Every structure is written in structure tokens, then in C-alpha cells.
Amino acid sequence: MKENENNVSGTELSELIVRARANDSAAFETLLSRYEPMIGNTVRRYAPQGQEDDARQEALAGFYRAVLTFDTTQPG
């Protein structure tokens, strides 16, 4: 049975990150779908009016960098 993507454990999250780093686009999309609401809320809250699209692009680039650099060896 597939667990809800918004309720993944720390181990499953680490596995998704490792797979995303190995160019598994499905793993990256799963991560993005999990964190996109938080990214969107942050952009809406802090982006200057009229610059939401640019801020969203920057936030997504930051998310991608975070996936690439996240230390999966640390306990969650």
C-alpha cells in the first residue's frame, strides 16, 4: 500500500533525496509536491507585489539546491 506523499518518514524522505540526486525525476517531483505548498505560501507572504513569479523561480532554485546539498546522514 502506498503511503501518502505528505506523510513520508525521515528514512523515506532521505531515500527520495538520494534518488533525486541520481536524476530520478519522479523522486524530485514527489519532493516538490510535498514542499510546494510551503514554497507557495512563503512566496505569497514575502514577495513584493508584482514580483511573485520571480520570487517563485528563486524559491524553486533554492529548493533544488537544498535537495542537492541536504545531509541525509544526520538523524531526522
GUROTI-985652 format. One record per residue: residue in three letters; residue number from 0; x, y, z of N, C-alpha, C, O in turn. Coordinates in steps of 0.1 Angstrom, whole numbers, plus 2048, in hexadecimal, padded with zeros to 3 digits. Layout:
N
<rec aa="Ala" i="NUM" n_u="X" n_v="Y" n_w="Z" ca_u="X" ca_v="Y" ca_w="Z" c_u="X" c_v="Y" c_w="Z" o_u="X" o_v="Y" o_w="Z"/>
...
//
This chain:
76
<rec aa="Met" i="0" n_u="808" n_v="7F4" n_w="800" ca_u="800" ca_v="800" ca_w="800" c_u="809" c_v="80C" c_w="800" o_u="812" o_v="80D" o_w="808"/>
<rec aa="Lys" i="1" n_u="806" n_v="816" n_w="7F7" ca_u="80E" ca_v="822" ca_w="7F6" c_u="80A" c_v="82C" c_w="801" o_u="7FE" o_v="82F" o_w="803"/>
<rec aa="Glu" i="2" n_u="814" n_v="831" n_w="808" ca_u="811" ca_v="83B" ca_w="813" c_u="810" c_v="848" c_w="80D" o_u="816" o_v="84B" o_w="802"/>
<rec aa="Asn" i="3" n_u="807" n_v="851" n_w="812" ca_u="805" ca_v="85E" ca_w="80E" c_u="812" c_v="866" c_w="80D" o_u="81A" o_v="865" o_w="817"/>
<rec aa="Glu" i="4" n_u="815" n_v="86C" n_w="802" ca_u="822" ca_v="873" ca_w="800" c_u="824" c_v="87E" c_w="80A" o_u="82F" o_v="882" o_w="80C"/>
<rec aa="Asn" i="5" n_u="81A" n_v="883" n_w="810" ca_u="81B" ca_v="88E" ca_w="81A" c_u="81E" c_v="888" c_w="828" o_u="820" o_v="88F" o_w="832"/>
<rec aa="Asn" i="6" n_u="81E" n_v="87B" n_w="829" ca_u="821" ca_v="874" ca_w="836" c_u="82D" c_v="86A" c_w="835" o_u="82C" o_v="85F" o_w="83A"/>
<rec aa="Val" i="7" n_u="837" n_v="86F" n_w="82E" ca_u="843" ca_v="866" ca_w="82C" c_u="84B" c_v="867" c_w="839" o_u="84C" o_v="871" o_w="83F"/>
<rec aa="Ser" i="8" n_u="852" n_v="85C" n_w="83C" ca_u="85B" ca_v="85B" ca_w="848" c_u="868" c_v="862" c_w="844" o_u="86B" o_v="865" o_w="838"/>
<rec aa="Gly" i="9" n_u="870" n_v="864" n_w="84E" ca_u="87E" ca_v="86A" ca_w="84C" c_u="886" c_v="861" c_w="843" o_u="88D" o_v="866" o_w="83A"/>
<rec aa="Thr" i="10" n_u="885" n_v="854" n_w="845" ca_u="88C" ca_v="84A" ca_w="83C" c_u="888" c_v="84B" c_w="82E" o_u="890" o_v="84C" o_w="824"/>
<rec aa="Glu" i="11" n_u="87A" n_v="84C" n_w="82C" ca_u="875" ca_v="84D" ca_w="81E" c_u="879" c_v="85A" c_w="818" o_u="87C" o_v="85A" o_w="80C"/>
<rec aa="Leu" i="12" n_u="879" n_v="864" n_w="820" ca_u="87D" ca_v="872" ca_w="81B" c_u="88C" c_v="871" c_w="816" o_u="88F" o_v="876" o_w="80C"/>
<rec aa="Ser" i="13" n_u="894" n_v="86B" n_w="81E" ca_u="8A2" ca_v="86A" ca_w="81A" c_u="8A4" c_v="862" c_w="80E" o_u="8AC" o_v="865" o_w="805"/>
<rec aa="Glu" i="14" n_u="89C" n_v="857" n_w="80C" ca_u="89D" ca_v="84F" ca_w="800" c_u="898" c_v="857" c_w="7F4" o_u="89E" o_v="856" o_w="7E9"/>
<rec aa="Leu" i="15" n_u="88E" n_v="85F" n_w="7F6" ca_u="889" ca_v="868" ca_w="7EA" c_u="894" c_v="871" c_w="7E6" o_u="897" o_v="874" o_w="7DB"/>
<rec aa="Ile" i="16" n_u="89B" n_v="877" n_w="7F0" ca_u="8A6" ca_v="881" ca_w="7EE" c_u="8B1" c_v="87A" c_w="7E6" o_u="8B6" o_v="87F" o_w="7DC"/>
<rec aa="Val" i="17" n_u="8B5" n_v="86E" n_w="7EB" ca_u="8C0" ca_v="867" ca_w="7E4" c_u="8BC" c_v="864" c_w="7D6" o_u="8C4" o_v="865" o_w="7CC"/>
<rec aa="Arg" i="18" n_u="8B0" n_v="85F" n_w="7D4" ca_u="8AB" ca_v="85C" ca_w="7C6" c_u="8AA" c_v="869" c_w="7BD" o_u="8AE" o_v="868" o_w="7B2"/>
<rec aa="Ala" i="19" n_u="8A6" n_v="874" n_w="7C3" ca_u="8A5" ca_v="880" ca_w="7BB" c_u="8B3" c_v="885" c_w="7B7" o_u="8B5" o_v="88A" o_w="7AC"/>
<rec aa="Arg" i="20" n_u="8BD" n_v="883" n_w="7C0" ca_u="8CB" ca_v="887" ca_w="7BD" c_u="8D0" c_v="87E" c_w="7B1" o_u="8D9" o_v="882" o_w="7AA"/>
<rec aa="Ala" i="21" n_u="8CA" n_v="872" n_w="7B0" ca_u="8CF" ca_v="869" ca_w="7A5" c_u="8C6" c_v="86B" c_w="799" o_u="8C5" o_v="862" o_w="790"/>
<rec aa="Asn" i="22" n_u="8C0" n_v="877" n_w="797" ca_u="8B8" ca_v="87B" ca_w="78C" c_u="8AC" c_v="873" c_w="78A" o_u="8A7" o_v="871" o_w="77F"/>
<rec aa="Asp" i="23" n_u="8A6" n_v="86E" n_w="795" ca_u="899" ca_v="868" ca_w="795" c_u="88E" c_v="873" c_w="795" o_u="88B" o_v="878" o_w="7A0"/>
<rec aa="Ser" i="24" n_u="889" n_v="877" n_w="78A" ca_u="87F" ca_v="882" ca_w="789" c_u="872" c_v="87F" c_w="791" o_u="86D" o_v="888" o_w="797"/>
<rec aa="Ala" i="25" n_u="86E" n_v="873" n_w="792" ca_u="862" ca_v="86F" ca_w="79A" c_u="865" c_v="872" c_w="7A9" o_u="85C" o_v="877" o_w="7AF"/>
<rec aa="Ala" i="26" n_u="871" n_v="86F" n_w="7AD" ca_u="874" ca_v="871" ca_w="7BC" c_u="874" c_v="881" c_w="7BE" o_u="86F" o_v="885" o_w="7C8"/>
<rec aa="Phe" i="27" n_u="87A" n_v="888" n_w="7B5" ca_u="87A" ca_v="897" ca_w="7B7" c_u="86C" c_v="89C" c_w="7B6" o_u="868" o_v="8A5" o_w="7BF"/>
<rec aa="Glu" i="28" n_u="864" n_v="898" n_w="7AD" ca_u="856" ca_v="89C" ca_w="7AD" c_u="84E" c_v="899" c_w="7B9" o_u="846" o_v="8A1" o_w="7BE"/>
<rec aa="Thr" i="29" n_u="851" n_v="88D" n_w="7BF" ca_u="84A" ca_v="88A" ca_w="7CC" c_u="84F" c_v="894" c_w="7D7" o_u="846" o_v="898" o_w="7DF"/>
<rec aa="Leu" i="30" n_u="85C" n_v="896" n_w="7D8" ca_u="860" ca_v="8A0" ca_w="7E1" c_u="85A" c_v="8AE" c_w="7DF" o_u="855" o_v="8B4" o_w="7E8"/>
<rec aa="Leu" i="31" n_u="85A" n_v="8B2" n_w="7D3" ca_u="854" ca_v="8BF" ca_w="7CF" c_u="845" c_v="8C0" c_w="7D3" o_u="841" o_v="8CA" o_w="7D8"/>
<rec aa="Ser" i="32" n_u="83E" n_v="8B5" n_w="7D0" ca_u="830" ca_v="8B5" ca_w="7D3" c_u="82D" c_v="8B6" c_w="7E3" o_u="824" o_v="8BC" o_w="7E7"/>
<rec aa="Arg" i="33" n_u="837" n_v="8B0" n_w="7EA" ca_u="836" ca_v="8B1" ca_w="7F9" c_u="838" c_v="8BF" c_w="7FE" o_u="831" o_v="8C3" o_w="807"/>
<rec aa="Tyr" i="34" n_u="842" n_v="8C6" n_w="7F8" ca_u="846" ca_v="8D3" ca_w="7FE" c_u="841" c_v="8DF" c_w="7F6" o_u="843" o_v="8EA" o_w="7FA"/>
<rec aa="Glu" i="35" n_u="83A" n_v="8DD" n_w="7EB" ca_u="835" ca_v="8E8" ca_w="7E3" c_u="82B" c_v="8F0" c_w="7EA" o_u="82C" o_v="8FD" o_w="7E9"/>
<rec aa="Pro" i="36" n_u="822" n_v="8EB" n_w="7F2" ca_u="819" ca_v="8F4" ca_w="7FA" c_u="821" c_v="8FE" c_w="803" o_u="81D" o_v="909" o_w="804"/>
<rec aa="Met" i="37" n_u="82B" n_v="8F9" n_w="809" ca_u="833" ca_v="901" ca_w="812" c_u="83B" c_v="90C" c_w="80A" o_u="83C" o_v="917" o_w="80E"/>
<rec aa="Ile" i="38" n_u="840" n_v="908" n_w="7FF" ca_u="847" ca_v="911" ca_w="7F6" c_u="83D" c_v="91C" c_w="7F1" o_u="841" o_v="928" o_w="7F2"/>
<rec aa="Gly" i="39" n_u="832" n_v="918" n_w="7ED" ca_u="828" ca_v="921" ca_w="7E8" c_u="823" c_v="92B" c_w="7F3" o_u="822" o_v="937" o_w="7F0"/>
<rec aa="Asn" i="40" n_u="821" n_v="926" n_w="7FF" ca_u="81D" ca_v="92F" ca_w="80A" c_u="827" c_v="939" c_w="80D" o_u="824" o_v="944" o_w="810"/>
<rec aa="Thr" i="41" n_u="834" n_v="934" n_w="80D" ca_u="83F" ca_v="93D" ca_w="810" c_u="840" c_v="948" c_w="806" o_u="842" o_v="954" o_w="809"/>
<rec aa="Val" i="42" n_u="83F" n_v="944" n_w="7F9" ca_u="840" ca_v="94E" ca_w="7EE" c_u="835" c_v="958" c_w="7EF" o_u="837" o_v="964" o_w="7EE"/>
<rec aa="Arg" i="43" n_u="829" n_v="954" n_w="7F2" ca_u="81E" ca_v="95D" ca_w="7F3" c_u="81F" c_v="966" c_w="7FF" o_u="81B" o_v="972" o_w="7FE"/>
<rec aa="Arg" i="44" n_u="825" n_v="961" n_w="809" ca_u="827" ca_v="969" ca_w="815" c_u="831" c_v="974" c_w="814" o_u="830" o_v="97F" o_w="818"/>
<rec aa="Tyr" i="45" n_u="83D" n_v="971" n_w="80E" ca_u="848" ca_v="979" ca_w="80E" c_u="84C" c_v="980" c_w="801" o_u="854" o_v="98A" o_w="801"/>
<rec aa="Ala" i="46" n_u="847" n_v="97B" n_w="7F6" ca_u="84B" ca_v="982" ca_w="7E9" c_u="844" c_v="98F" c_w="7E7" o_u="838" o_v="990" o_w="7EA"/>
<rec aa="Pro" i="47" n_u="84B" n_v="999" n_w="7E2" ca_u="845" ca_v="9A6" ca_w="7DF" c_u="83A" c_v="9A4" c_w="7D5" o_u="83B" o_v="99C" o_w="7CC"/>
<rec aa="Gln" i="48" n_u="82F" n_v="9AC" n_w="7D6" ca_u="824" ca_v="9AB" ca_w="7CC" c_u="82A" c_v="9AD" c_w="7BE" o_u="831" o_v="9B6" o_w="7BB"/>
<rec aa="Gly" i="49" n_u="826" n_v="9A4" n_w="7B5" ca_u="82A" ca_v="9A5" ca_w="7A7" c_u="837" c_v="99D" c_w="7A5" o_u="83A" o_v="99C" o_w="799"/>
<rec aa="Gln" i="50" n_u="83D" n_v="998" n_w="7AF" ca_u="849" ca_v="990" ca_w="7AD" c_u="848" c_v="982" c_w="7B2" o_u="852" o_v="97B" o_w="7B4"/>
<rec aa="Glu" i="51" n_u="83C" n_v="97D" n_w="7B3" ca_u="839" ca_v="970" ca_w="7B8" c_u="83F" c_v="965" c_w="7AF" o_u="845" o_v="95B" o_w="7B4"/>
<rec aa="Asp" i="52" n_u="83E" n_v="967" n_w="7A1" ca_u="844" ca_v="95D" ca_w="798" c_u="853" c_v="95C" c_w="79A" o_u="858" o_v="951" o_w="79A"/>
<rec aa="Asp" i="53" n_u="85A" n_v="967" n_w="79A" ca_u="868" ca_v="967" ca_w="79C" c_u="86C" c_v="961" c_w="7A9" o_u="876" o_v="959" o_w="7AA"/>
<rec aa="Ala" i="54" n_u="865" n_v="964" n_w="7B4" ca_u="868" ca_v="95F" ca_w="7C1" c_u="865" c_v="94F" c_w="7C1" o_u="86D" o_v="948" o_w="7C8"/>
<rec aa="Arg" i="55" n_u="85B" n_v="94B" n_w="7BA" ca_u="858" ca_v="93D" ca_w="7BA" c_u="863" c_v="935" c_w="7B3" o_u="867" o_v="92B" o_w="7B7"/>
<rec aa="Gln" i="56" n_u="868" n_v="93B" n_w="7A8" ca_u="874" ca_v="935" ca_w="7A1" c_u="880" c_v="934" c_w="7A9" o_u="887" o_v="92A" o_w="7AA"/>
<rec aa="Glu" i="57" n_u="883" n_v="93E" n_w="7B1" ca_u="88E" ca_v="93E" ca_w="7BA" c_u="88C" c_v="934" c_w="7C5" o_u="895" o_v="92D" o_w="7C9"/>
<rec aa="Ala" i="58" n_u="880" n_v="933" n_w="7CA" ca_u="87D" ca_v="929" ca_w="7D5" c_u="87E" c_v="91B" c_w="7CF" o_u="883" o_v="912" o_w="7D7"/>
<rec aa="Leu" i="59" n_u="87A" n_v="918" n_w="7C3" ca_u="87B" ca_v="90B" ca_w="7BE" c_u="88A" c_v="908" c_w="7BB" o_u="88E" o_v="8FC" o_w="7BD"/>
<rec aa="Ala" i="60" n_u="892" n_v="912" n_w="7B7" ca_u="8A0" ca_v="90F" ca_w="7B5" c_u="8A7" c_v="90C" c_w="7C3" o_u="8AF" o_v="904" o_w="7C4"/>
<rec aa="Gly" i="61" n_u="8A2" n_v="913" n_w="7CD" ca_u="8A7" ca_v="911" ca_w="7DB" c_u="8A3" c_v="903" c_w="7DF" o_u="8AB" o_v="8FC" o_w="7E6"/>
<rec aa="Phe" i="62" n_u="897" n_v="8FF" n_w="7DC" ca_u="893" ca_v="8F1" ca_w="7E0" c_u="89B" c_v="8E7" c_w="7D9" o_u="8A0" o_v="8DD" o_w="7DF"/>
<rec aa="Tyr" i="63" n_u="89E" n_v="8E9" n_w="7CC" ca_u="8A7" ca_v="8DF" ca_w="7C5" c_u="8B5" c_v="8DE" c_w="7CB" o_u="8BA" o_v="8D4" o_w="7CD"/>
<rec aa="Arg" i="64" n_u="8BA" n_v="8EA" n_w="7CF" ca_u="8C8" ca_v="8EA" ca_w="7D5" c_u="8C7" c_v="8E3" c_w="7E3" o_u="8D0" o_v="8DC" o_w="7E6"/>
<rec aa="Ala" i="65" n_u="8BC" n_v="8E5" n_w="7EA" ca_u="8BA" ca_v="8DE" ca_w="7F7" c_u="8BA" c_v="8CF" c_w="7F5" o_u="8C0" o_v="8C8" o_w="7FD"/>
<rec aa="Val" i="66" n_u="8B3" n_v="8CA" n_w="7EB" ca_u="8B3" ca_v="8BC" ca_w="7E9" c_u="8C1" c_v="8B7" c_w="7E6" o_u="8C5" o_v="8AC" o_w="7EB"/>
<rec aa="Leu" i="67" n_u="8C9" n_v="8BE" n_w="7DE" ca_u="8D6" ca_v="8BA" ca_w="7DA" c_u="8E0" c_v="8BA" c_w="7E6" o_u="8E9" o_v="8B2" o_w="7E6"/>
<rec aa="Thr" i="68" n_u="8DD" n_v="8C3" n_w="7F0" ca_u="8E7" ca_v="8C4" ca_w="7FB" c_u="8E2" c_v="8BF" c_w="808" o_u="8EA" o_v="8C0" o_w="812"/>
<rec aa="Phe" i="69" n_u="8D6" n_v="8BB" n_w="809" ca_u="8D1" ca_v="8B6" ca_w="816" c_u="8D9" c_v="8AA" c_w="81B" o_u="8DC" o_v="8A1" o_w="814"/>
<rec aa="Asp" i="70" n_u="8DC" n_v="8AB" n_w="828" ca_u="8E4" ca_v="8A0" ca_w="82E" c_u="8DB" c_v="895" c_w="833" o_u="8D5" o_v="896" o_w="83D"/>
<rec aa="Thr" i="71" n_u="8DA" n_v="88A" n_w="82B" ca_u="8D1" ca_v="87F" ca_w="82E" c_u="8D7" c_v="876" c_w="839" o_u="8D0" o_v="86C" o_w="83D"/>
<rec aa="Thr" i="72" n_u="8E3" n_v="878" n_w="83E" ca_u="8E9" ca_v="870" ca_w="848" c_u="8E6" c_v="874" c_w="856" o_u="8E8" o_v="86D" o_w="85F"/>
<rec aa="Gln" i="73" n_u="8E0" n_v="880" n_w="857" ca_u="8DC" ca_v="885" ca_w="864" c_u="8CF" c_v="87F" c_w="869" o_u="8C6" o_v="87E" o_w="860"/>
<rec aa="Pro" i="74" n_u="8CE" n_v="87C" n_w="875" ca_u="8C1" ca_v="876" ca_w="87A" c_u="8B6" c_v="881" c_w="879" o_u="8B8" o_v="88D" o_w="87B"/>
<rec aa="Gly" i="75" n_u="8AA" n_v="87C" n_w="875" ca_u="89F" ca_v="885" ca_w="873" c_u="897" c_v="888" c_w="87F" o_u="88E" o_v="88F" o_w="87F"/>
//
